[in-house]
Amino acid sequence: MSEYYARFLEALVHGSVRRRTDLKTGSEAIYRDDKLICKDSDDPLSEPDLSEDIRVQPHLVLFGAGHIGKALYDLAVLQDMKVTVLDPREDQNNVQRFPKATRLVGEYDELLDKDYPDIVAPYYCIFTHGHRFDSQCLLYALRHPSSYIGMIGSKAKIEHCFERVREQGISEEQLLSVHSPIGLPINAVTPQEIAISIMAQIISVFRKNKSIITIDASVLAKAATKPGIMARIVQSSGSAPRSTGSMMFVTEDDIVGTVGGGGIESHTIEVARQMLKSGESLRIEHHTLTANQPLGMVCGGDSTILLKRI
């Protein structure tokens, strides 16, 4: 089953997928355009009780650690987005300025000669300290699957960079996907204002389809490598703290993800640990989140959680 989660994660690199689940058995399968990508068991999947469109949260990849990169990083941290910063300048790309980011320091030629499998849903933002570097980063972004590519610059600089990547075989259709100049047109001037315009554009792209469920890629990554209990919200209503699709993976010594915090999360972790000890493979629990119910949560609403051994 761990292989299933590895393939699930790999499929999300190329965009959203549809997950279909049989709640009676816990069996699930992943599809794109109604074509099966993978399933978690050899058992035939009957008519599914639950069908969801799934994507992973944005992972900002910042080519450039200057003023705009720092301002955009600060906004990303407020939203718990993952951030990777690539820049050769150690005085700019350091732990003091980007404490919660993955910092890749080195010449762009070296950094762009690698793939980064931990970056599942890249949103590329290009604002390096040189036109040549912008062209190199743009070419890299266009040659890798992504949800967003944005590049800062004047019309002359943008056309110069576009011409450079055309010479490397990039098509006009590919260039149409590039947001350049980057950001929404809000007459931004300062680095902070420009960062707000960029983040607003990223959010507008990410949230375009409101019906898609967003999950944390690190939960799938952990399930692909270790045994444990996958806890997943399969029904949510009212003021429940987390929506359908939220996932948490519990191992003997680690917890990744969340199903809402507070009493519901503490209880779910306790149940998952009991299942690890007892060998129980599947459980579904329904919780009403009001003060007079066992969990004592007053937020209101209902949550149904599927717990399954991986």
N, C-alpha and C positions, 0 to 999 in steps of 0.2 A: 504493500500500500504506500510505502514511502516513495516509490518510483512514481506513483500517481501524482503526488504533490509536487515532485520535481518537474513533471511534464505539465502540470497545471500552471506552475510558475513560469515555465518556459513559454507556454502559449500566451500568457499575459504580456510578454515582451512585444508581441505583435498586435496588441489591442485587446478590446473587451472580448469576453467569451460568455457563453450561456451555460450555467450549471443546473442540472436537473437532478432532483433527489427523490428517492422513494423513502418516505418517512417511516414506513413500517419496518423496513430492513436497515435503513441508514445508508443504503447504496447510493452512489452518486456518479455522475459522468459529466464531462465537459465537451461542449460543442462549439463550433463556429460555422455560421451559415448552414445550420442543421447537419453538419458533417461531424461525426464523432472524432474527437481528438484523443481522449483517454477516459478510462473508468477505473474505479477503485477496487473492483473485484471481477471475477469471471462469471458471476451470477448475472443472468439477464435482467435488465432494468425494465420493470413493468411501467405502466402508465405513471409518470412522476406526480407526486403530490405537490411539489414545489419546483418552480422554474424561475431562475434569476439571471439577470445580466450582470456580469462581474467585471470590475476593473480594479487596479491597484492605485494607491494614492500617489500623487506626483512626487518625483524625485528631481529637484532642481540641480542642474549641472551648469555651474557658472564658469565660463571661460573668461577669466579676468577677476582680480581681487581688489580692484580700485574702489573709488568712492561709491559708484553705483552698485557694484557687486556687494559691498559691505551693507549698503542700505537695503538691498533686496534680500540678503541673508537675514537681516534683522526682522523683516516682515515674515519670512518663511518660518523662522523660529517661533514666532507668535502663533503660527498655525500647525506646529508640530510636523512640518514638512522635512523630509530628509534633504540634505544639501551636500553636494560635492563641489569643491572649488579647485580649478586647475589654473596655475599661474607660476611662472618660474621665479618670481620675486619673493624671496624669503622675508623681506621687510614688510611686505603686504600680505602674503599668504601664510599666516602664522596663527598659533593657538590663541594669542591674545585678541586678535580681530575676529576669528572664526572658531570659537571654542567648541561648538556643537556640530561642526561640519567635518566631513572627510576632506582633508587637505592633500592635494597631489602637487608636489613642488618638483619642477624639472623643466627642461626646455620643451616647448610644445612639440617639436619633432619627436622627442622621446615619448611624451605622454600620449600623443595621438597615434602611436604605433601599437597601442594595446587595446584590448577589449576589457570591459568592466562588467562581469556577469552579475555583480551585486546591484547594479543600477537597472531596475526592471522597467520602470516607466519614466524615461528621461524627458525632462522639459529643458531643452538647451537654450541658454541665454549667452549671447556672444558680445562681449565688450572688452576686448584685449587692449594692450597698449601699442598696437601696431597693425597697419592694414594687412601686412603679410600674414600675421598671426590670425587675424579675422578670417582671411580666406582659407587658411589651413583648418581652422576650427569649423567653419561652415561646411567645408568638404567632408570632414569627419561626421558631422551631424547628419548631413544628407545621405551618407552611406550607411547609417545605422537606424534601425526602427525607432521612432520617437512619436510622442504625442504633440510636441510643440517645438518650433525653432524660431527664435527671435534674435535679430542682430541690430545693434545700434549703428547710426551713421547718417551722414548727409547723402543726398541723392547721388552725388559724384562718387563717394566712397562705396556706396552700395553697388552701383553699376560696375565699378572696378572689381569688387569682390565677386560679383556674379559672373563677370567675364572670365575671371581666373578659374572658377569652378566649371564653367561651360567647357573650357579647354580640357578639363579632366573627365568629360563625358556626362556631366550633369545636364538633364533635360530641362526645357522650359516648364514642363508640367511639375517637376520637382521643385523648381524655384518658386512656383506659385504658392507652395506651402510655407514659405518663409515669411514671418512677420517682420517686415523691415520697411520703414523704421519701426523699431520695437515699441510696444506699449500702445495703450489707447490714447487718442488725441485729446488730451485734457490741458494742453498748453503748459506742460510741466517744464520747469527750468532747473531747479536744484536737484542734486542726486537723489534726495529723499522723495521729491515729487515724481521724478522719473521712475524710481523704484515702485511707487504706488501705481503708476500707469502700467508698468510691466506686470505687476502682480494682479491688477484688475483684469488684464488681458488673459493671463494664465488661468485665472478663476473662470472667466467667461468661456474659455475653451474647455476646461475640465468639467464645468457644470452644465454644459450645453444640453446634455440629456439627463434630466433629473431623475429618471427612473432607474439608472444604473447604480448598482450597489458598489461601494468602495471598500476594499479590504486592505489590510496591512500585509505587504509582501513578506515581511520577516516571519509572520506566522506560518506561511507556506514553506518558507525556507527551513525553518526549524523542524517542521513535520516531515520534511524530505530527508532529514539526517538522523532523527532520534525517535525512539518509541515514546508514546505518551497518549494523552486523552485530548481529542479535539472537541472543544465546546463551542457551539455555534448557535446563534439566535435564528430560529426558523420562523418565528412569528413575533411581531411587536406591534403594539397599539397604544393609543393614548399618549401619556407623557413618559413612557418608558425611557430610561437614560440612553439606550443604544438601539439602533434600528436593526431590522432584519439583515442578516448577512454578517454581522459583527462576529469575530472569531477570537478565541483564546486557546492556546496550546499549553497544556500542563504536563510537565515531566516530573520525575522524582525530585529534581533539584532546580527546576527553572519554570518560569511562567512568561509567555510572550503573548501580547495582544490583550484585549479586554472585552468583557461582555457588559460593562456598565459601571463598575466600581461599587463601593458600598456593600450592603448586605447581600445583594444578588451575586456579586463577584466572589465574596468570601465563601458563600455557601457553595457556589459552583466549583471553586478550587477544592473545597473540602470533599465534595462528592467525587471529583476527578481523582483525588488522591486515594479515596476509598476504592474506586474502581481499579486503580493501578495495583492495589494490594490484593483485591479479591479475584481479579481476573475477569470481572464483568466487562462485556464488550459493547453494550449499547444501553442507553437510558434516555428518556425524554421527560423533562420536568416543566411544568407550567407554573408560573408565578404571577399572582396578582399583587401589585405593588402599592398597597395601602397600609395605613398604620395598624389596622386590626388584623392583618395577616401575619403569618410566622416570620417573614423577613423584616417586618416593621418599617418598610420604606414608605415614605409619604408622597413620593413623586407622582403616583397614580399610573394607570395603564397596566398592560399585561405583557409578559414576555414568555415565550416557550423556547427552551434550550435543548438542543440535541447534543448529547455527549457520546462520543464514539472512540473506541480504542484504535490507535494507529500502530 
